[in-house]
Amino acid sequence: MTRSLAMLLLLAPLTAAAQDIDADTYDISGSSFDDEGMLQLVHPHIGNPSSFYAGLGFVYSHQPAVWRLDDGSKQVLVDGQFSTRVAGGFNLLGAARIDLEVPLFPYNSVDGQSSFSMGDVRLGAVVPIVKYEESGFGVGIAPFVSLPTASKDAWVSGGGFTGGAVASVGGKAGILNYALNVGADLGAASSVRDVKMGSSLLTGLGFSFDVAEPVVVGLEVDSTMDLVDGSPWNETPTEAHLFATYNAGSGVTATLAGGTGLVPGVGAPAFRTVFLVGYRAPGKPPVHDLDGDGLEDDVDQCPENPEDIDQFERSEEHTSELQSHSDLVCRLLLEKK
């Protein structure tokens, strides 16, 4: 009786603050559906204007929150979480991709009791700063905000509005896709017993390889460092995932992943499995027409000077005089047609 009472007293303050702790730190990256060869990480490349994706994610995390006691033993606070994610994204004029994720938890086992829970809706964007098309190196910024839609006392929310941004550098070289993320997730401080949690530093590194088109295999390592207060159970939880993706660039996409916590802590489960399925429309590649005459630069014999519709005479702006030897060559080539 005394022992049972002691356990209740121990668990009471944990349960009271549970609504402010997010044991589920997995977020779907739009880059996983958008043919960029990533899983959780943000890739700076966003594809063609007007491209879009829509998909579902099924994620199971086993023991994502464990209390490590001073004697080396552990107390499992969250036994397991199974979530269904509804996700979608749209490329806005090639300037940014807008991403939305709505998580639902049909199975959420806390302290031995299972329940249905709603997670925090997450709205984000990826804004390329340094761009490339087929291959190269890119830089982007990815702001995000989480809306307080989660169920209370469910260990699926950071409590209130949270948000932040991730800087992403990455690219594509041959069959290799890669990305490095560094960012921050800012939120109100909360506590479980004497452990303070809140804002955190986010880091991640990922690689994938186009092993046999359209199949990609990859590895990601993700880490979270608490910026509020270090603790025995949440210093720098880190996890790694292996994944394989089928994505032909258009049509149905599918991803299967499995991972485990490398450094224990909240959000680094004993193991995690992920299955994603979706649809992607590739949009249309941007048109490169420097002189605006309707001829794309790769077929325009005079890409810096506009021609009229029959491709024979120059517009009035350029008929008065030739500005360079290259103009003369272009004019002679046109007149021979």
C-alpha positions as CSV (number, residue, x, y, z in Angstrom):
1,M,0.0,0.0,0.0
2,T,2.8,2.4,1.0
3,R,4.7,1.6,-2.2
4,S,1.6,2.1,-4.4
5,L,1.0,5.5,-2.7
6,A,4.6,6.5,-3.4
7,M,4.3,5.6,-7.1
8,L,1.1,7.7,-7.3
9,L,2.8,10.6,-5.7
10,L,5.6,10.2,-8.2
11,L,3.4,10.1,-11.2
12,A,0.9,12.8,-10.2
13,P,3.2,15.8,-11.0
14,L,4.3,14.0,-14.2
15,T,0.7,13.6,-15.5
16,A,-0.3,17.1,-14.5
17,A,2.3,18.6,-16.8
18,A,2.0,16.1,-19.5
19,Q,0.0,18.3,-21.9
20,D,3.1,20.6,-22.2
21,I,5.5,17.8,-23.2
22,D,5.7,16.5,-26.8
23,A,7.0,12.9,-26.8
24,D,6.2,12.7,-30.5
25,T,9.0,14.7,-32.2
26,Y,8.6,13.2,-35.7
27,D,7.4,15.6,-38.3
28,I,6.8,14.7,-42.0
29,S,9.0,16.8,-44.3
30,G,7.5,17.9,-47.6
31,S,10.9,17.0,-49.1
32,S,10.0,13.3,-48.6
33,F,7.0,13.6,-51.0
34,D,8.6,16.2,-53.3
35,D,11.2,13.9,-54.8
36,E,14.2,15.4,-52.9
37,G,15.4,12.2,-51.2
38,M,14.8,13.1,-47.6
39,L,12.7,11.8,-44.7
40,Q,12.4,14.3,-41.8
41,L,15.0,16.8,-43.0
42,V,14.2,19.9,-45.1
43,H,15.9,20.0,-48.5
44,P,16.5,23.5,-50.0
45,H,15.3,22.4,-53.5
46,I,11.5,22.7,-54.1
47,G,11.0,21.6,-57.7
48,N,8.9,23.4,-60.4
49,P,6.4,26.1,-60.0
50,S,2.8,24.8,-59.4
51,S,4.0,21.4,-58.3
52,F,2.1,19.9,-55.4
53,Y,1.8,16.8,-53.3
54,A,-0.8,15.2,-51.0
55,G,-0.2,12.1,-48.8
56,L,-0.7,10.1,-45.7
57,G,1.8,9.0,-43.1
58,F,1.6,6.1,-40.6
59,V,4.1,6.3,-37.8
60,Y,4.6,4.1,-34.7
61,S,7.0,5.1,-31.9
62,H,7.8,2.6,-29.1
63,Q,8.6,4.1,-25.7
64,P,9.3,7.7,-27.0
65,A,9.4,9.0,-23.4
66,V,11.3,7.2,-20.6
67,W,12.4,8.6,-17.2
68,R,15.9,7.5,-16.3
69,L,16.3,7.2,-12.5
70,D,19.5,7.9,-10.5
71,D,20.1,4.2,-9.9
72,G,20.3,3.5,-13.7
73,S,16.8,2.0,-14.0
74,K,14.1,3.5,-16.1
75,Q,10.4,4.3,-15.9
76,V,8.4,4.2,-19.1
77,L,6.0,7.2,-19.2
78,V,4.7,6.8,-22.8
79,D,4.5,3.2,-23.9
80,G,3.8,3.8,-27.5
81,Q,2.2,6.2,-30.0
82,F,0.7,5.4,-33.4
83,S,-0.2,8.4,-35.6
84,T,-1.8,9.0,-38.9
85,R,-0.5,12.1,-40.7
86,V,-2.4,14.0,-43.4
87,A,0.1,16.1,-45.4
88,G,0.0,18.4,-48.4
89,G,2.2,21.0,-50.1
90,F,2.1,23.4,-53.0
91,N,4.9,25.2,-54.9
92,L,4.0,28.9,-55.0
93,L,5.5,30.5,-58.2
94,G,8.8,28.7,-57.6
95,A,9.4,31.1,-54.7
96,A,8.4,28.9,-51.8
97,R,6.7,25.6,-51.1
98,I,3.9,25.7,-48.5
99,D,3.6,22.6,-46.3
100,L,0.7,21.5,-44.0
101,E,0.6,18.5,-41.6
102,V,-2.3,17.3,-39.5
103,P,-1.5,14.5,-37.0
104,L,-4.0,12.2,-35.5
105,F,-3.2,9.6,-32.8
106,P,-5.6,6.6,-32.9
107,Y,-3.4,4.9,-30.4
108,N,-1.6,6.8,-27.6
109,S,-0.6,4.8,-24.6
110,V,0.4,6.8,-21.6
111,D,0.9,5.2,-18.2
112,G,-0.7,2.0,-19.5
113,Q,-3.9,3.7,-20.7
114,S,-4.7,4.0,-24.4
115,S,-6.6,6.9,-25.9
116,F,-7.3,8.8,-29.2
117,S,-5.5,12.1,-29.4
118,M,-5.2,15.0,-31.8
119,G,-1.8,16.5,-32.4
120,D,-0.7,20.0,-33.2
121,V,-1.4,21.1,-36.7
122,R,1.9,22.2,-38.3
123,L,2.2,24.9,-41.1
124,G,5.5,25.5,-42.7
125,A,7.3,26.7,-45.8
126,V,10.6,26.2,-47.7
127,V,12.1,29.3,-49.3
128,P,15.1,28.7,-51.5
129,I,17.8,31.4,-51.3
130,V,20.4,29.8,-53.5
131,K,18.7,27.8,-56.3
132,Y,19.6,25.1,-58.8
133,E,17.6,23.1,-61.3
134,E,18.6,19.5,-62.1
135,S,21.8,19.3,-60.0
136,G,23.9,21.6,-57.9
137,F,24.1,23.2,-54.5
138,G,21.3,25.1,-52.7
139,V,20.5,27.0,-49.6
140,G,17.1,27.6,-48.1
141,I,15.2,28.7,-45.0
142,A,12.2,26.8,-43.6
143,P,10.0,28.7,-41.1
144,F,7.2,26.8,-39.3
145,V,4.5,27.2,-36.7
146,S,2.6,24.6,-34.7
147,L,-1.0,25.5,-33.8
148,P,-2.3,24.4,-30.3
149,T,-4.9,21.8,-31.6
150,A,-3.6,18.9,-29.6
151,S,-5.5,16.9,-27.0
152,K,-4.6,17.7,-23.4
153,D,-2.6,15.4,-21.1
154,A,-1.6,13.3,-24.1
155,W,2.2,13.9,-24.5
156,V,1.7,15.1,-28.1
157,S,2.1,18.9,-27.8
158,G,4.6,21.5,-26.7
159,G,1.8,23.6,-25.2
160,G,0.4,26.7,-26.9
161,F,1.7,28.2,-30.1
162,T,5.3,27.1,-31.0
163,G,7.4,27.9,-34.0
164,G,10.8,28.5,-35.4
165,A,12.9,28.1,-38.5
166,V,15.5,25.7,-40.0
167,A,18.3,26.7,-42.3
168,S,19.0,24.1,-44.9
169,V,22.0,23.5,-47.1
170,G,22.1,20.7,-49.6
171,G,22.0,19.6,-53.2
172,K,22.3,16.9,-55.7
173,A,25.5,15.5,-57.3
174,G,25.0,12.5,-59.6
175,I,23.1,9.9,-57.7
176,L,23.7,11.6,-54.3
177,N,21.2,13.8,-52.5
178,Y,22.2,15.5,-49.3
179,A,21.0,18.0,-46.7
180,L,22.2,19.6,-43.5
181,N,19.7,21.3,-41.2
182,V,20.3,23.7,-38.3
183,G,17.5,25.6,-36.6
184,A,15.5,26.3,-33.5
185,D,12.0,25.4,-32.2
186,L,10.8,28.1,-29.9
187,G,8.1,27.5,-27.3
188,A,7.1,28.3,-23.7
189,A,9.0,26.6,-20.9
190,S,7.4,23.7,-19.2
191,S,8.5,21.2,-16.6
192,V,8.1,17.6,-15.5
193,R,9.2,17.4,-11.8
194,D,12.5,19.1,-11.7
195,V,13.2,18.9,-15.5
196,K,12.6,22.0,-17.5
197,M,11.8,21.8,-21.2
198,G,10.9,24.3,-23.9
199,S,12.8,25.9,-26.8
200,S,15.3,23.6,-28.5
201,L,18.1,23.5,-31.1
202,L,17.4,21.3,-34.0
203,T,20.2,19.6,-36.1
204,G,20.2,16.9,-38.7
205,L,22.3,15.4,-41.5
206,G,21.0,13.2,-44.3
207,F,22.1,11.4,-47.4
208,S,20.3,9.4,-50.0
209,F,21.3,7.6,-53.2
210,D,19.3,7.0,-56.5
211,V,20.1,3.3,-56.5
212,A,17.8,2.3,-59.3
213,E,15.4,4.9,-60.7
214,P,12.9,5.7,-59.3
215,V,14.1,4.0,-56.0
216,V,16.1,6.0,-53.4
217,V,17.7,4.7,-50.2
218,G,19.0,6.9,-47.5
219,L,20.1,7.6,-43.9
220,E,19.2,10.5,-41.6
221,V,20.4,11.4,-38.2
222,D,18.4,14.0,-36.2
223,S,19.1,15.6,-32.8
224,T,17.4,18.0,-30.4
225,M,19.2,20.0,-27.8
226,D,17.2,21.5,-25.0
227,L,17.9,25.3,-24.7
228,V,16.1,25.7,-21.4
229,D,17.9,23.4,-19.0
230,G,19.9,20.3,-19.4
231,S,18.6,17.2,-17.6
232,P,19.4,13.5,-17.2
233,W,16.6,12.4,-19.5
234,N,16.6,15.1,-22.2
235,E,20.1,16.4,-22.8
236,T,20.5,15.8,-26.5
237,P,18.1,13.0,-27.7
238,T,19.3,11.7,-31.1
239,E,17.8,9.2,-33.5
240,A,18.7,7.7,-36.8
241,H,16.5,6.3,-39.6
242,L,17.1,4.2,-42.7
243,F,14.6,4.7,-45.4
244,A,13.7,3.7,-49.0
245,T,11.5,5.8,-51.3
246,Y,9.7,5.1,-54.6
247,N,9.2,8.4,-56.4
248,A,9.1,8.7,-60.2
249,G,8.7,12.4,-60.0
250,S,5.0,12.2,-60.9
251,G,2.2,10.1,-59.7
252,V,2.2,7.7,-56.7
253,T,5.0,7.9,-54.1
254,A,5.8,5.6,-51.2
255,T,8.4,5.6,-48.4
256,L,9.2,2.9,-45.8
257,A,11.5,3.8,-42.9
258,G,12.8,2.4,-39.6
259,G,14.9,4.0,-36.9
260,T,16.0,4.0,-33.3
261,G,17.2,6.3,-30.6
262,L,21.0,6.7,-30.4
263,V,21.0,9.0,-27.4
264,P,18.0,8.5,-25.1
265,G,15.5,11.3,-24.3
266,V,12.1,12.6,-25.1
267,G,11.4,11.9,-28.7
268,A,14.2,9.3,-29.2
269,P,12.2,6.1,-29.0
270,A,13.4,2.5,-28.6
271,F,12.3,2.1,-32.3
272,R,10.2,3.9,-34.8
273,T,8.6,2.7,-38.1
274,V,7.3,5.0,-40.8
275,F,5.2,4.4,-43.9
276,L,4.3,7.2,-46.3
277,V,2.1,7.1,-49.4
278,G,1.1,10.0,-51.5
279,Y,0.7,11.6,-54.9
280,R,2.9,14.2,-56.6
281,A,2.3,16.4,-59.6
282,P,5.6,17.8,-60.9
283,G,4.4,21.2,-62.2
284,K,6.0,22.9,-65.2
285,P,9.7,23.9,-65.4
286,P,10.4,27.6,-65.4
287,V,10.6,29.3,-68.9
288,H,14.0,31.0,-69.6
289,D,13.3,33.8,-72.1
290,L,15.8,36.6,-71.3
291,D,14.6,39.0,-74.1
292,G,10.9,38.2,-73.7
293,D,10.3,37.5,-77.3
294,G,8.5,34.1,-76.8
295,L,11.6,32.0,-77.8
296,E,13.3,30.2,-75.0
297,D,17.0,30.9,-74.6
298,D,18.1,27.5,-75.6
299,V,16.6,27.9,-79.1
300,D,16.8,31.6,-79.4
301,Q,19.7,32.6,-81.8
302,C,19.7,36.1,-80.2
303,P,18.8,35.5,-76.6
304,E,19.5,39.0,-75.4
305,N,17.6,40.9,-78.2
306,P,13.9,40.3,-79.0
307,E,12.8,39.3,-82.5
308,D,9.3,39.9,-84.0
309,I,6.8,37.0,-84.5
310,D,8.2,35.8,-87.8
311,Q,11.8,35.7,-86.3
312,F,13.0,37.9,-89.2
313,E,13.2,41.5,-88.1
314,R,14.2,42.9,-84.8
315,S,11.9,44.9,-82.7
316,E,12.0,48.7,-83.2
317,E,14.0,49.0,-80.0
318,H,17.0,47.2,-81.6
319,T,16.7,48.2,-85.3
320,S,18.3,51.6,-84.9
321,E,21.9,50.3,-84.3
322,L,23.8,47.2,-83.4
323,Q,25.5,47.3,-80.0
324,S,28.1,44.6,-80.5
325,H,29.6,42.1,-82.8
326,S,27.3,39.4,-81.4
327,D,24.3,41.5,-82.5
328,L,25.7,41.6,-86.0
329,V,26.1,37.9,-86.1
330,C,22.6,37.3,-84.8
331,R,21.2,39.7,-87.5
332,L,23.0,38.0,-90.3
333,L,21.9,34.6,-89.2
334,L,18.3,35.7,-89.1
335,E,18.4,37.4,-92.5
336,K,19.7,34.2,-94.1
337,K,16.5,32.4,-93.1
